Amino acid sequence: MNMKKMGMTVLAVTLGSSAWAAAPKSTPALLEKGKTSFTRNCLACHGETGDGNGPTGKYLLPKPRNFKTEPFKQGEKPEEIFNTITKGVPNSPMVAFTSLPEEERWALTYYVLELKGPKGKGNQKDTPKKGKK
């Protein structure tokens, strides 16, 4: 393989892989950073509690995700949510947040998972119960 062709292969592999490090561990400090970032960057669309009813969100189509009750279209693992925050969602108002530092995007990732609730099932008091009335 000549050097030019090998260089193009390395470039293609590099561009096709993740440009960020492995997910950091969620900590109270990281969650607090995520909450601050969420208030600044996400609340207008997703609402204070992540229910998708922010003051701007009511004018958007499709409507912003309700983190408590709706599945994530691009996956619910931390890495998948991080990718969604980083790259946005095609054909939706969810823009890419590449201007945010990587650590802040991870902080948002973990904060969004907190809004979803225990074990990713949402806030139980906001979720209708099935069975006996």
Secondary structure, DSSP 8 states (H G I E B T S, - for coil): --HHHHHHHHHHHHHHS--S-------HHHHHHHHHHHHHHTHHHH-TTSSS--TTGGG-SS----TTTS--TT-SSHHHHHHHHHH--TTSS----TTS-HHHHHHHHHHHHHHH-GGGS--GGGS---S--
